[in-house]
Amino acid sequence: MLADRRVWREVVPALPHLEVSPLELPGHGQAPAWNGNDYQTQAYLMTETLCDEPVHLVGHSFGASVALRLAVERPELLLSLTLVDPVFFYAAKQAAPDLFAAYAARATPVLAAIAQGDVLRAAELFLGDWGVDGSWPMLPVAAREAIAAKMPLIGVTADSLAEDTGRIWPRLKNVKCPVLIVTGGKSDPVMPGVVRGLQQQFSNCTSVQFEDAGHMIPVTHGKQLGQQIAAFTA
């Protein structure tokens, strides 16, 4: 979310044994615009069109929620599933309600700023929690404005992550492929709760934490992430 396929440029070279097809979210990069319907559903259907045979599916952040949605809708299409700092907050809501409540309190000012139309303030707050540490002051004005223009999409996706409007949670036990969860030790404090919840649902799940990484693992630890995925999908 708020980025494009370039976030994977340090990851892909570590995967020479795979044919890699990066997919951008609706309204990002070269992808179609958001169609005004359920955002996660549109992204899931876009992903499904790339899967004409079973795949090793990798998703980061909101993209991980899209990967989860495909995994429960079409489990036969997955050889493996890698979730990188997955922001499927509903899992924490089920497994660690205290961590979820603290996350929801931190998210409230962001969602309020979006609702009030103060998208620059919303972007600054959001990247403070989920971007590369200290990146907002360093961004050119044009880049800030471009990110801020996409902030309404953060608002329209909030319920899919916190309330599970796509009904992912009750179907996770149907996913039988191997699952790898990679998180950052310096990511949002809700992340251990998300991991705990997901691990309770999957029958074949491994989790790895990069202690010195924040949320933007593909950007800050791309080579390390690529090596982890390569070993998992070998």
Secondary structure, 3 states (H helix, E strand, C coil): CCCCHHHHCCCHHHCCCCCCCCCCCCCCCCCCCCCCCCHHHHHHHHHHHCCCCCEEEEEECHHHHHHHHHHHHCHHHEEEEEEECCCCHHHHHHHCHHHHHHHHHHHHHHHHHHHCCCHHHHHHHHHHHHCCCCCHHHCCHHHHHHHHHCHHHHHHHHHHHHCCCCCCHHHHHHCCCCEEEEEECCCCCCHHHHHHHHHHHCCCEEEEEECCCCCCHHHHCHHHHHHHHHHHHC
